[in-house]
Amino acid sequence: MAVDPAPNPHATAAEVEAAFNDPKLANVLYHDWEAGTYDEKWSISYDERCVDYATGRFRAVAGSSGWPYETAMELGCGTGFFLLNLMQGGVARTGFVTDLSPGMVEVALRNAACLGLDVSGRVADAERIPYDDDSFDLVVGHAVLHHIPDLPAAFREIRRVLKPGGRFVFAGEPTRIGDFYARRLGRATWWLTTRLTRLAPTWRRPQSELDESSRAAALEAVVDIHTFDPTDLETTARSAGMVDVGATTEEFTAALFGWPVRTFEAAVPREKLGFGWAMFAYRTWQRLSWLDDTILRKVLPRALFYNVMITGRKPS
């Protein structure tokens, strides 16, 4: 489905200033701004690595029964990372992507076309989803709930567009405690890296790129509206009429490692890091995720972990 062309991805200072008082405008500006480079920034791909990651998150919170879902819609799709990789992993057959950002919908549809997936899309507000009642067997999202101003309204809309018995799965949402330590690690890493690279200019991104990243970060602080206590998030979903609701958390040591690494990668020229660095970062994150999942999850409170995932169903 065609979408409106993406607006200029580089927001003006006046637009950024206005966005500080308008979270939805901030979401559009920030995600349009990021659309063209988002996959590179977050090391997103549509190959075995990210297919395994996406289906692993889905399986961890919702299990493996009920696959494939005939129709699945991703809320706040970004570049399509979650849904497109779930479709490649056999979770769903036909996909629909929605996002408040026209730029993101455009990129998600382009990614789907390149992969040969049956996907259409619409620019959409999560609090007023532009689809009929009982439209989808599955609604998914990754790192989207924390951007939505009125979360209870969004969950009521998710319930409305789900078919009776349909499932929702959301992953990649920050916990309150996890967000506290991750952001501080990220800020400290940015401060240290940008100062140390002054001593080695070839390892420093051009100042214009660093300034652009800082302006984007200012918007990011506006669009990241919520952090979650897992129990409170379950209560929000149940209050919207969902049943069989359950949340689980992941990434503790993996987040303590991953946030400084991602921040460092954003501050230095990518060509300086190379494939060896990428494999080191990925393999280390994998090993720490294994530690978190198999050992630490059994002994630490779930609220300490960085990511919360949640699932539930619309009553049959």
C-alpha positions in Angstrom: 0.0 0.0 0.0 1.4 3.4 -0.9 2.2 5.9 1.8 2.8 9.6 1.8 6.4 10.5 1.0 8.7 11.0 4.0 9.2 14.6 5.1 12.6 16.1 5.3 14.4 13.8 7.8 16.5 16.7 9.2 14.4 18.6 11.6 15.1 22.3 12.0 15.9 23.8 15.4 12.5 25.4 15.5 10.8 22.0 14.9 12.9 20.4 17.6 12.0 23.2 20.0 8.2 22.7 19.3 8.5 19.0 19.7 9.6 19.4 23.3 5.9 20.2 24.1 4.4 17.7 21.7 5.4 14.1 22.1 3.7 12.9 19.0 5.4 15.6 16.9 8.6 14.6 18.5 8.0 10.9 17.5 7.4 11.9 13.9 10.4 14.2 13.7 12.8 11.8 15.5 11.8 8.7 13.6 11.7 10.4 10.2 15.1 11.7 11.1 16.4 8.2 12.0 14.6 6.2 9.3 17.3 6.1 6.7 20.1 5.1 9.0 18.2 3.2 11.7 19.0 -0.3 10.6 22.7 0.5 10.5 22.6 2.3 13.8 21.1 -0.6 15.7 22.8 -3.4 13.6 19.5 -4.5 12.3 19.5 -7.1 9.5 17.0 -9.5 7.9 19.1 -12.6 8.0 19.5 -15.6 10.2 21.0 -13.6 13.1 18.0 -11.3 13.5 15.4 -13.9 12.5 16.7 -16.0 15.4 16.7 -13.0 17.7 13.1 -12.0 16.8 11.6 -15.5 16.9 13.6 -16.2 20.2 12.0 -13.2 21.8 8.6 -14.2 20.6 9.0 -17.8 21.8 10.4 -16.7 25.2 7.2 -14.8 26.1 4.5 -16.5 24.0 5.7 -20.0 23.2 5.6 -21.8 19.9 2.0 -22.9 19.6 -0.4 -21.3 17.1 2.2 -20.6 14.4 1.8 -19.5 11.7 -0.7 -16.7 12.4 -2.5 -15.8 9.2 -2.5 -12.0 9.7 -0.1 -10.0 11.8 0.1 -6.3 12.4 3.2 -4.5 13.8 2.4 -1.4 15.8 5.1 1.2 15.6 7.0 -0.9 13.1 10.0 1.3 12.6 11.9 -0.2 9.7 10.0 -3.5 10.1 12.6 -5.3 12.2 10.3 -7.4 14.4 7.5 -8.3 12.0 9.6 -9.0 8.9 12.0 -11.2 10.8 9.1 -13.0 12.5 7.5 -13.6 9.1 10.8 -15.0 7.8 10.9 -17.2 10.9 7.5 -18.7 10.1 5.5 -16.9 12.8 3.1 -15.1 10.4 2.1 -15.3 6.8 0.6 -11.9 5.9 1.8 -8.7 7.5 0.7 -5.1 8.0 3.0 -2.4 9.3 1.9 0.8 11.1 3.9 3.7 12.5 3.3 7.4 13.3 6.4 8.2 11.2 5.8 8.2 7.4 9.6 7.8 6.9 9.6 4.6 8.9 6.6 3.1 7.1 8.3 3.8 3.8 11.5 2.1 4.8 9.6 -0.9 6.3 7.7 -1.4 3.1 10.8 -1.2 1.1 12.5 -3.8 3.3 9.5 -6.1 3.0 9.5 -5.7 -0.8 13.2 -6.6 -1.0 12.6 -9.7 1.1 9.6 -10.7 -1.1 7.2 -10.6 1.9 3.4 -10.0 1.6 3.2 -6.8 3.6 1.2 -3.6 3.4 1.3 -0.5 5.6 -0.3 2.7 6.9 0.8 5.7 8.8 -1.1 5.3 12.0 -1.5 6.5 15.6 -1.4 3.7 18.1 -4.3 5.3 20.0 -6.5 5.3 16.9 -5.5 2.3 14.8 -7.0 2.7 11.3 -8.2 -0.9 10.9 -11.6 -2.5 11.4 -12.6 -4.5 14.5 -11.5 -8.2 14.6 -8.9 -7.7 11.8 -5.8 -9.5 13.0 -4.8 -12.8 14.5 -1.6 -11.3 16.0 -0.4 -7.8 16.9 3.3 -7.3 17.7 5.7 -4.5 18.5 9.3 -4.0 19.5 10.4 -1.0 21.5 7.1 0.9 20.8 5.0 0.9 24.0 7.3 3.4 25.7 6.7 5.9 22.9 2.9 5.9 23.2 1.4 8.8 25.3 -1.9 7.1 26.3 -1.0 3.5 26.8 -4.4 2.3 28.1 -6.0 3.7 25.0 -3.5 1.9 22.8 -4.2 -1.4 24.5 -7.9 -0.9 24.1 -7.3 -0.4 20.4 -5.1 -3.5 20.2 -7.9 -5.5 21.8 -10.4 -4.0 19.3 -8.5 -4.9 16.1 -7.5 -8.4 17.3 -9.8 -11.2 16.3 -11.4 -13.1 19.2 -8.7 -15.3 20.7 -6.0 -13.3 18.9 -2.7 -12.7 20.6 -0.5 -9.6 21.2 3.3 -9.8 21.8 5.5 -6.8 22.7 9.2 -7.0 23.3 12.2 -4.6 23.9 10.5 -2.3 26.4 12.7 -0.7 29.0 12.1 -1.4 32.7 12.4 1.4 35.2 15.6 0.2 36.8 17.1 -1.0 33.5 16.6 2.4 31.9 18.2 4.1 34.9 21.5 2.3 34.6 21.5 2.0 30.8 21.1 5.7 30.1 23.8 6.6 32.6 26.2 4.1 31.1 25.4 5.5 27.6 25.9 9.1 28.6 29.2 8.3 30.4 30.4 6.4 27.3 29.5 9.2 24.9 31.3 11.8 27.1 34.4 9.7 27.4 34.6 8.6 23.8 34.0 12.1 22.3 36.8 13.5 24.5 39.3 10.7 24.0 38.9 10.8 20.2 40.0 14.4 20.2 43.4 13.0 20.8 43.1 10.7 17.7 41.1 12.7 15.1 41.0 9.7 12.6 38.8 7.9 15.2 36.5 10.8 15.6 33.3 11.4 13.5 33.1 14.8 11.9 31.8 17.4 14.3 28.7 18.0 12.1 27.8 14.3 12.6 28.3 14.5 16.3 26.2 17.6 16.5 23.5 15.9 14.5 23.6 12.9 16.9 23.3 15.3 19.9 20.2 16.9 18.3 18.7 13.5 17.6 19.4 12.5 21.2 17.6 15.6 22.4 14.5 14.5 20.6 15.0 10.9 21.8 14.7 12.1 25.3 11.2 13.5 24.4 9.9 10.4 22.6 10.9 8.0 25.3 7.9 8.6 27.5 7.6 5.5 29.7 9.6 3.0 31.5 7.9 0.0 33.0 7.5 -2.1 36.1 6.6 -5.5 34.7 3.7 -6.0 37.1 2.2 -2.6 36.3 2.5 -3.3 32.6 0.5 -6.6 33.1 -2.1 -4.6 35.0 -2.5 -2.1 32.1 -3.1 -4.9 29.6 -5.6 -6.7 31.9 -7.5 -3.4 32.5 -8.0 -3.1 28.7 -9.8 -6.5 28.7 -6.9 -8.8 27.8 -6.6 -12.3 29.3 -3.8 -14.8 29.8 -1.5 -11.8 30.3 2.1 -12.4 31.3 5.4 -10.5 31.3 9.0 -11.7 31.4 12.3 -9.8 31.4 15.7 -10.3 29.9 19.2 -8.7 29.6 21.0 -7.7 32.7 24.7 -8.2 32.1 24.0 -8.1 28.4 22.6 -4.6 28.8 25.5 -3.5 31.0 27.8 -4.5 28.1 25.5 -3.5 25.2 24.7 0.1 26.0 28.3 1.3 26.2 29.1 -0.7 23.1 26.3 0.8 21.1 27.1 4.3 22.3 30.8 3.9 21.4 29.8 2.7 17.9 27.7 5.8 17.4 30.6 8.0 18.3 33.4 6.7 16.1 33.6 6.1 12.3 32.1 2.7 11.5 35.0 1.9 9.1 37.4 2.0 12.0 35.7 -0.8 13.8 35.5 -3.5 11.1 34.1 -7.0 11.1 36.3 -8.3 13.9 34.8 -5.7 16.3 31.3 -6.5 15.2 31.8 -10.3 15.9 33.4 -9.6 19.2 30.5 -7.3 20.3 27.8 -9.8 19.0 29.4 -12.9 20.5 30.0 -11.2 23.9 26.4 -10.1 23.9 25.3 -13.6 23.1 27.3 -15.1 25.9 26.0 -12.6 28.4 22.4 -13.1 27.3 22.9 -16.8 27.9 24.2 -16.0 31.4 21.2 -13.8 32.1 18.6 -16.3 30.7 19.9 -19.5 32.2 21.3 -18.4 35.6 20.6 -14.8 36.6 16.9 -14.8 35.7 16.5 -17.6 38.3 18.0 -15.6 41.2 17.5 -11.9 40.5 14.2 -10.0 40.6 12.7 -9.5 37.2 12.5 -5.7 37.6 16.4 -5.6 37.6 16.6 -6.7 33.9 16.6 -4.1 31.1 14.0 -5.4 28.7 10.4 -6.4 29.5 8.3 -8.5 27.1 4.6 -9.0 27.4 1.9 -11.2 25.8 -1.8 -11.8 26.2 -5.0 -12.6 24.2 -8.3 -11.0 23.4 -11.0 -13.2 25.0 -12.4 -15.8 22.6 
